[in-house]
């Protein structure tokens, strides 16, 4: 967890981001299972990004249904992130 100016989030390498349309995703590997997780980029220094999970209201605005949001995984501290997937 990193605090950068007024933002607080998770620091990840820029190579871990997958861009699809207007959304940014990361691939998380947990116990051999991979999940594609949408993340909000807070800061970018060229090599690393500060990201956080979207909140429910933001996901609804993007177009996810209540059921999709309920089943959606989130990224947290110490998760294994896949690079260049």
N, C-alpha and C positions, 0 to 999 in steps of 0.2 A: 504494500500500500504506500503510495507516494503522495505528498502534498506539493502541488506546483502552483504558485501564486495563490489563488483562492480555490482551486480545484483539488479534489482528492479522488484517487482512483487507482487502478492497477497499471503498472508499467509493463508494456510488452514490446517486443521488437516489431518494427514496421513491416518486416517480411512476413509476419503472421497474419496480416490483414488480407481478406478476400473481399473485393468490391463487386457487388452485383446491383446494378441500377443505382439507386441513391443510398443503399444501405451497405454497411461494413460488417463483415462477419469474421469470426475466428473459428478454428477447428480445435475442439478440446478433446483430449484423449484421457479417459478415466477408466481404469481397469480393463483396457483393451477395447473399449467402446468409444466411438467418436461421435461427437455432437457438433452441429453447426449452430453457432450462437451469435445473434446480432448484438453488436456493441456500439456504443456511442463514443466517438473520439472527442476527448476534452482538450488535449494539447498534443502538439507534434513538434519535436525538435530535429526532425530529419532522419534520425536513426531509431528513436524510440517514441512510443505513443503512450499517452495516459488515457485509459478507457474506463468506462463503467457500463453496467447493464442498463437497459431501458426500463423505465417503470411501466406499470400496466397501462396507464392512460396514454403514454407515448406509443406503445405497441398497438393500441386500439386506433390511434390516429393514423398510424402507418398502414393499417388494414388487416391486422391479425384478428381472428375471432377469439371470443372468450375461451373456447375449448383449446385452441392452439396456444394461447397465453398460459393457460393452466398447466399444459404439458411441456412448456418450453423450459429447457435447462438454462442455468445462468453460470457465468464464470465467477470464480472466487479465488482467493489467495491460495497459492500452492497448487493450482490446477496445472496440468501439463498441456501446453499449447503447441500445436503442430505448425512447423514452419514450411512455407512453400508447398502446400498440399495441392 
